[in-house]
Amino acid sequence: MTSRRHVLVGGVGALAAVGLGWGGGGRAPRAESIRFLTIGTGTAGGTYFPIGGILANAISNPPGSPGCDRGGSCGVPGMIAVAQTTSGAVENVEALRTGRYETGLVQADIGFLAYKGKGPYAGKPPFTDLRALANLYSETVHLVVRGDSPIKTVNDLKGRRVALGEKGSGTLPTALLILQAHDLSEKTVQPFYLNPGTAGDRLASGQLDAFFIIGGYPLPAVADVAARLPVRLISIIDARLPRLSPGLPLFTETMIGGDGAYVGVPETKTLGVGAQWLATTALPDELAYGIVKALWHPNTHRLLVAGHPRGKASGKRRRSPAWRCRCTRGRRAITVSRGSTCRWPRRADGLGLIPGGQVIQLNRRRAVPTARWDCPRGHGCGRSGRFPGCPKWGRS
């Protein structure tokens, strides 16, 4: 742990490879042959950190490691990725802006607001250098209460002790918008700004009445408290939902499954949003291409499936080997092939994907929202009919 931060280094024996060499008597690789990459994730009680660790392992390929065809890593040659814990999406975006991290996991809406300079980024310049590497999986809004709590709806939070999320997390601005839609605010509840693990402990000990957390279920913090005492999830889907739409345009109605996700917790209606792996234009195109190529490799999918329940949705194969998705009005269609990245037109240097599936055509002066990803009939683009997201970078 470094400054209360946890670090996961990808690649089997990566640190040993740097300092001691490979295969016992093997020579240590030259320092200049190693390339480190940082991934900002989230708290240990959420989903970002374990998923980030799996991604770091999948895309790492330290010098001297066996080749992909020999059962070794299928990551970027010479690269070691490091997954770093953070407070969450908001902090990750700021770390990308300052260059502290090269990539980070971010809620789609948080990335979009940062790009536009709105919401928690109001008053700051629009972060137009932000780019998406991939849409990974769906995150869901959890509002957790004790099983015997009198709280039945969001409105019942008035005057209650509520953990709204840690400062720097994506949970906090989303929780505030949900409160606002129900004529509540930080002043009408007793707010606490806690990480998920601490919030779960305080709920179990009776020091909290409820806590918000956004992530791909099952979330460790929620699963832990559910194993200790009966808990319930409060549905976010109610008559106030239309009032939420302007503030949360990239969220959709979804369910937190009752398939044993949490002990004794039935299926609950809530809101979901994409978890996306973001970078900036400072990341070299060839490196970005190598990262995404490694992400969509079948071996990476197996690692994700084995490592976390949400991993099944990250990089999973769809029903068709390729889809033709319209990029922007007037541009030719691009092909997204199984096991590869997006193949953009060769001169589309200024084209980037904004989180949530909306394509933005960029030039030196302005960003112009254009079309969404549309797929012709007969191609498997998911139940929503929209392609869930893909990176800016690729090869024609």
C-alpha positions as CSV (number, residue, x, y, z in Angstrom):
1,M,0.0,0.0,0.0
2,T,1.3,3.4,-1.0
3,S,-0.2,6.5,0.7
4,R,-3.2,4.3,1.6
5,R,-3.5,3.2,-2.0
6,H,-3.5,-0.4,-3.2
7,V,-1.5,-1.3,-6.3
8,L,-1.9,-4.3,-8.5
9,V,0.9,-5.0,-11.0
10,G,0.0,-7.0,-14.1
11,G,2.0,-9.8,-15.5
12,V,3.1,-12.9,-13.7
13,G,6.1,-12.0,-11.6
14,A,6.3,-8.6,-13.2
15,L,8.2,-7.0,-10.4
16,A,10.6,-9.9,-10.2
17,A,11.2,-9.5,-13.9
18,V,12.2,-5.9,-13.5
19,G,14.6,-6.5,-10.6
20,L,15.8,-10.1,-10.9
21,G,15.5,-11.3,-14.4
22,W,13.6,-14.3,-15.8
23,G,14.0,-18.0,-15.5
24,G,16.5,-18.0,-12.7
25,G,19.8,-17.6,-14.6
26,G,18.2,-15.4,-17.3
27,R,19.6,-11.9,-17.8
28,A,17.5,-9.0,-16.4
29,P,15.8,-7.1,-19.2
30,R,17.2,-3.6,-20.0
31,A,15.3,-0.8,-18.3
32,E,14.6,0.9,-21.5
33,S,12.7,-2.2,-22.8
34,I,10.0,-1.9,-20.2
35,R,7.0,0.4,-20.5
36,F,4.7,1.0,-17.5
37,L,1.1,1.9,-17.8
38,T,-1.1,3.2,-15.0
39,I,-4.9,2.4,-14.7
40,G,-6.9,4.4,-12.2
41,T,-9.6,2.2,-10.7
42,G,-11.6,2.7,-7.6
43,T,-12.0,1.6,-4.0
44,A,-11.3,-2.0,-2.8
45,G,-15.0,-2.3,-1.9
46,G,-16.2,-1.6,-5.5
47,T,-15.9,-3.2,-8.9
48,Y,-13.2,-1.0,-10.6
49,F,-10.3,-2.3,-8.5
50,P,-10.7,-6.0,-9.1
51,I,-11.6,-5.5,-12.8
52,G,-8.7,-3.1,-13.2
53,G,-6.3,-5.7,-11.7
54,I,-7.6,-8.3,-14.2
55,L,-7.1,-5.8,-17.1
56,A,-3.6,-4.9,-15.9
57,N,-2.7,-8.6,-15.9
58,A,-4.3,-9.2,-19.3
59,I,-2.5,-6.4,-21.2
60,S,0.9,-6.8,-19.5
61,N,3.6,-8.7,-21.3
62,P,6.9,-8.1,-19.4
63,P,10.2,-8.6,-21.3
64,G,11.3,-12.2,-21.3
65,S,7.8,-13.7,-20.7
66,P,6.7,-16.6,-22.9
67,G,4.8,-15.6,-26.1
68,C,1.0,-15.8,-26.5
69,D,1.3,-18.8,-28.8
70,R,3.3,-20.6,-26.1
71,G,0.7,-20.1,-23.3
72,G,2.2,-16.8,-22.1
73,S,0.8,-13.3,-22.0
74,C,-1.1,-11.9,-25.0
75,G,-0.6,-8.4,-23.8
76,V,1.4,-5.5,-25.2
77,P,5.1,-6.6,-25.6
78,G,7.4,-5.0,-23.1
79,M,4.6,-3.4,-21.1
80,I,3.7,-3.8,-17.4
81,A,0.3,-2.3,-16.4
82,V,-0.4,-1.1,-12.8
83,A,-3.9,-0.9,-11.4
84,Q,-4.1,1.9,-8.8
85,T,-6.9,2.3,-6.2
86,T,-8.6,5.7,-6.2
87,S,-11.8,7.3,-4.9
88,G,-13.4,6.5,-8.2
89,A,-14.5,8.0,-11.5
90,V,-14.3,11.7,-10.7
91,E,-10.8,11.4,-9.3
92,N,-9.8,9.2,-12.3
93,V,-10.9,11.9,-14.7
94,E,-8.8,14.5,-12.8
95,A,-5.8,12.2,-12.8
96,L,-6.2,11.8,-16.6
97,R,-6.4,15.6,-17.0
98,T,-3.2,16.2,-15.0
99,G,-1.4,13.2,-16.5
100,R,-1.0,11.4,-13.2
101,Y,-2.6,8.3,-14.7
102,E,-2.5,7.4,-18.4
103,T,-5.8,5.4,-18.3
104,G,-8.7,5.1,-15.9
105,L,-12.1,3.4,-15.3
106,V,-14.9,5.9,-15.4
107,Q,-18.7,6.0,-15.4
108,A,-20.0,6.9,-18.9
109,D,-21.9,9.9,-17.6
110,I,-18.9,11.3,-15.6
111,G,-16.7,11.0,-18.7
112,F,-19.3,12.8,-20.7
113,L,-19.8,15.6,-18.2
114,A,-16.0,16.1,-18.0
115,Y,-15.8,16.3,-21.8
116,K,-18.5,19.0,-21.8
117,G,-17.3,20.8,-18.6
118,K,-20.6,20.3,-16.8
119,G,-21.8,18.8,-13.5
120,P,-18.9,18.2,-11.1
121,Y,-16.6,19.8,-13.7
122,A,-18.6,23.0,-14.1
123,G,-16.2,26.0,-14.1
124,K,-13.4,23.9,-15.6
125,P,-12.4,23.8,-19.3
126,P,-14.1,21.0,-21.2
127,F,-11.8,17.9,-21.2
128,T,-11.8,17.5,-25.0
129,D,-8.7,15.3,-25.0
130,L,-10.7,12.5,-23.3
131,R,-11.0,9.3,-25.4
132,A,-12.6,5.9,-24.8
133,L,-10.7,2.7,-25.1
134,A,-13.7,0.4,-24.4
135,N,-17.1,0.1,-22.9
136,L,-16.6,-2.7,-20.4
137,Y,-19.9,-3.6,-18.5
138,S,-23.0,-2.1,-17.0
139,E,-22.8,-0.4,-13.5
140,T,-25.9,-0.2,-11.4
141,V,-27.1,2.2,-8.7
142,H,-27.4,0.6,-5.3
143,L,-29.3,2.2,-2.4
144,V,-28.7,-0.1,0.5
145,V,-30.7,-0.2,3.8
146,R,-31.1,-2.7,6.6
147,G,-33.7,-5.3,6.2
148,D,-35.8,-3.9,9.1
149,S,-35.5,-0.3,8.0
150,P,-38.6,1.8,7.6
151,I,-37.1,3.3,4.5
152,K,-39.1,2.1,1.5
153,T,-38.5,4.9,-1.2
154,V,-35.9,7.5,-1.9
155,N,-38.2,10.1,-0.4
156,D,-38.0,8.3,3.0
157,L,-34.3,9.3,3.2
158,K,-35.3,12.8,4.5
159,G,-33.6,13.4,7.8
160,R,-31.8,10.1,7.7
161,R,-28.1,9.3,8.0
162,V,-27.0,8.6,4.4
163,A,-23.6,7.8,2.9
164,L,-23.6,9.6,-0.5
165,G,-20.2,8.2,-1.6
166,E,-16.6,9.2,-1.1
167,K,-15.5,12.6,-2.5
168,G,-13.9,12.0,-5.8
169,S,-16.2,9.0,-6.6
170,G,-18.7,8.8,-9.4
171,T,-21.3,7.7,-6.8
172,L,-21.4,11.1,-5.1
173,P,-22.6,13.3,-8.0
174,T,-25.1,10.7,-9.1
175,A,-26.5,10.3,-5.5
176,L,-26.9,14.1,-5.3
177,L,-28.9,14.2,-8.6
178,I,-31.1,11.4,-7.3
179,L,-31.8,13.3,-4.2
180,Q,-32.5,16.5,-6.1
181,A,-35.1,14.7,-8.3
182,H,-36.9,13.8,-5.1
183,D,-36.8,17.3,-3.7
184,L,-34.0,16.3,-1.3
185,S,-30.4,17.6,-0.9
186,E,-27.4,17.3,1.3
187,K,-29.2,19.7,3.7
188,T,-32.3,17.6,4.0
189,V,-30.4,14.4,4.9
190,Q,-27.6,13.8,7.3
191,P,-24.8,13.3,4.7
192,F,-21.7,11.2,5.1
193,Y,-18.9,10.9,2.6
194,L,-17.5,7.4,3.0
195,N,-15.9,4.7,1.0
196,P,-18.1,1.6,0.4
197,G,-16.4,-0.6,2.9
198,T,-16.8,1.9,5.7
199,A,-20.3,2.7,4.7
200,G,-21.2,-1.0,4.9
201,D,-19.6,-1.4,8.3
202,R,-21.5,1.6,9.7
203,L,-24.8,0.3,8.3
204,A,-24.2,-3.0,10.0
205,S,-23.4,-1.3,13.3
206,G,-26.5,0.9,13.2
207,Q,-24.5,4.2,12.6
208,L,-26.0,4.7,9.1
209,D,-29.5,4.4,7.8
210,A,-28.6,4.0,4.1
211,F,-25.7,4.2,1.6
212,F,-25.4,4.7,-2.1
213,I,-22.9,2.9,-4.3
214,I,-22.6,2.5,-8.0
215,G,-20.8,-0.4,-9.6
216,G,-21.2,-3.7,-11.3
217,Y,-22.9,-6.2,-9.0
218,P,-22.1,-8.1,-6.9
219,L,-20.2,-5.4,-5.2
220,P,-17.9,-6.6,-2.4
221,A,-19.0,-3.9,0.1
222,V,-22.7,-4.8,-0.4
223,A,-22.1,-8.6,-0.5
224,D,-20.1,-8.3,2.8
225,V,-22.9,-6.4,4.7
226,A,-25.6,-8.7,3.2
227,A,-23.7,-11.7,4.6
228,R,-23.8,-10.2,8.1
229,L,-27.4,-9.1,8.4
230,P,-30.5,-8.8,6.3
231,V,-30.4,-5.9,3.9
232,R,-32.7,-4.5,1.1
233,L,-32.1,-2.5,-2.0
234,I,-34.4,0.6,-2.6
235,S,-35.6,0.9,-6.2
236,I,-34.6,4.1,-8.0
237,I,-37.4,3.6,-10.6
238,D,-40.4,5.6,-9.5
239,A,-42.7,8.5,-10.5
240,R,-39.7,10.9,-10.2
241,L,-37.7,9.1,-12.9
242,P,-38.6,11.7,-15.7
243,R,-37.0,14.4,-13.5
244,L,-33.8,12.4,-13.4
245,S,-33.4,12.1,-17.2
246,P,-31.9,15.6,-17.9
247,G,-29.2,15.1,-15.2
248,L,-28.5,11.4,-16.1
249,P,-29.0,11.2,-19.8
250,L,-26.8,8.1,-20.3
251,F,-28.5,6.0,-17.6
252,T,-31.1,3.4,-18.5
253,E,-33.5,1.3,-16.6
254,T,-32.2,-2.1,-15.5
255,M,-32.3,-4.7,-12.8
256,I,-30.0,-5.8,-10.0
257,G,-30.4,-9.6,-10.4
258,G,-32.1,-11.8,-7.9
259,D,-29.9,-14.7,-9.0
260,G,-28.0,-14.9,-5.8
261,A,-26.2,-11.6,-6.3
262,Y,-26.7,-10.8,-2.7
263,V,-27.9,-13.1,0.1
264,G,-31.6,-12.7,0.7
265,V,-32.0,-9.7,-1.7
266,P,-34.7,-10.0,-4.4
267,E,-34.5,-8.6,-7.9
268,T,-34.7,-4.8,-7.8
269,K,-35.3,-2.2,-10.4
270,T,-32.7,0.5,-10.7
271,L,-30.6,2.6,-13.1
272,G,-27.6,1.4,-15.0
273,V,-24.7,3.1,-16.9
274,G,-21.7,1.9,-18.8
275,A,-18.3,1.5,-17.1
276,Q,-15.7,2.7,-19.6
277,W,-12.0,2.5,-19.9
278,L,-10.8,6.0,-20.8
279,A,-7.5,7.5,-21.8
280,T,-6.5,10.8,-23.5
281,T,-5.0,11.9,-26.8
282,A,-1.6,11.8,-25.1
283,L,-1.6,8.0,-25.3
284,P,0.2,7.0,-28.5
285,D,-2.1,5.5,-31.1
286,E,0.0,2.4,-31.5
287,L,0.0,1.7,-27.8
288,A,-3.8,2.3,-27.6
289,Y,-4.3,-0.1,-30.4
290,G,-2.2,-2.7,-28.7
291,I,-4.1,-2.3,-25.4
292,V,-7.5,-2.7,-27.1
293,K,-6.2,-5.6,-29.2
294,A,-5.1,-7.4,-26.0
295,L,-8.4,-6.6,-24.3
296,W,-10.5,-8.3,-27.1
297,H,-8.2,-11.3,-27.2
298,P,-10.1,-14.6,-26.2
299,N,-7.6,-15.2,-23.5
300,T,-8.4,-11.9,-21.9
301,H,-12.1,-12.8,-21.9
302,R,-11.3,-16.0,-20.1
303,L,-9.4,-14.1,-17.5
304,L,-12.3,-11.6,-17.0
305,V,-14.9,-14.4,-16.7
306,A,-12.8,-16.3,-14.2
307,G,-11.9,-13.2,-12.2
308,H,-15.2,-11.4,-11.6
309,P,-18.9,-11.9,-12.4
310,R,-19.0,-8.6,-14.3
311,G,-16.1,-9.8,-16.4
312,K,-18.5,-11.9,-18.5
313,A,-19.8,-8.6,-20.0
314,S,-16.3,-7.2,-20.6
315,G,-15.0,-8.1,-24.1
316,K,-17.5,-10.9,-24.5
317,R,-18.2,-12.2,-28.0
318,R,-21.5,-11.2,-29.5
319,R,-23.9,-13.2,-31.7
320,S,-22.3,-12.2,-35.0
321,P,-18.6,-12.2,-36.1
322,A,-18.8,-8.6,-37.3
323,W,-21.1,-5.6,-37.3
324,R,-21.4,-2.7,-39.6
325,C,-22.0,0.4,-37.5
326,R,-22.5,3.9,-39.0
327,C,-19.9,6.2,-37.6
328,T,-21.2,9.7,-38.4
329,R,-23.4,11.2,-41.0
330,G,-21.7,11.2,-44.4
331,R,-18.9,8.9,-43.4
332,R,-18.5,5.4,-44.6
333,A,-19.5,2.5,-42.3
334,I,-16.8,1.0,-40.1
335,T,-16.5,-2.7,-39.2
336,V,-16.1,-3.9,-35.6
337,S,-14.7,-7.5,-35.9
338,R,-14.6,-10.1,-33.2
339,G,-11.2,-10.0,-31.5
340,S,-10.2,-6.7,-32.9
341,T,-10.6,-3.0,-32.4
342,C,-12.7,-0.5,-34.4
343,R,-11.4,0.0,-37.9
344,W,-11.7,3.7,-38.5
345,P,-11.2,5.5,-41.8
346,R,-7.5,6.1,-42.2
347,R,-7.9,9.9,-42.0
348,A,-10.3,10.0,-39.1
349,D,-7.6,11.4,-36.7
350,G,-10.1,13.8,-35.2
351,L,-12.8,11.3,-34.5
352,G,-13.4,10.1,-31.0
353,L,-16.1,8.2,-29.1
354,I,-17.7,9.9,-26.2
355,P,-18.8,7.7,-23.3
356,G,-22.4,6.3,-23.7
357,G,-22.1,5.4,-27.4
358,Q,-22.5,8.9,-28.8
359,V,-20.1,9.8,-31.5
360,I,-18.4,13.2,-31.6
361,Q,-16.7,14.5,-34.7
362,L,-13.8,16.6,-33.5
363,N,-11.8,19.3,-35.2
364,R,-9.4,21.9,-34.0
365,R,-12.1,24.4,-33.1
366,R,-15.1,22.6,-31.9
367,A,-16.8,19.3,-31.1
368,V,-20.1,18.5,-32.9
369,P,-22.4,15.8,-31.6
370,T,-23.5,13.6,-34.6
371,A,-25.3,10.3,-34.8
372,R,-25.4,7.4,-32.4
373,W,-24.2,3.9,-33.3
374,D,-26.8,2.4,-35.6
375,C,-26.6,-1.2,-36.8
376,P,-28.5,-2.5,-39.8
377,R,-31.1,-5.2,-39.2
378,G,-29.7,-8.7,-39.0
379,H,-26.5,-7.7,-37.1
380,G,-26.3,-8.5,-33.4
381,C,-25.8,-5.2,-31.6
382,G,-27.3,-6.2,-28.3
383,R,-30.8,-6.0,-27.0
384,S,-30.8,-2.3,-27.0
385,G,-30.1,-2.1,-30.7
386,R,-27.1,0.2,-30.1
387,F,-23.5,-0.9,-30.2
388,P,-22.3,-0.6,-26.6
389,G,-19.1,1.3,-27.4
390,C,-15.6,1.0,-29.0
391,P,-12.4,2.9,-29.1
392,K,-11.2,5.8,-31.2
393,W,-8.0,4.0,-32.2
394,G,-7.6,1.3,-34.8
395,R,-6.1,0.4,-38.1
396,S,-7.9,0.6,-41.4
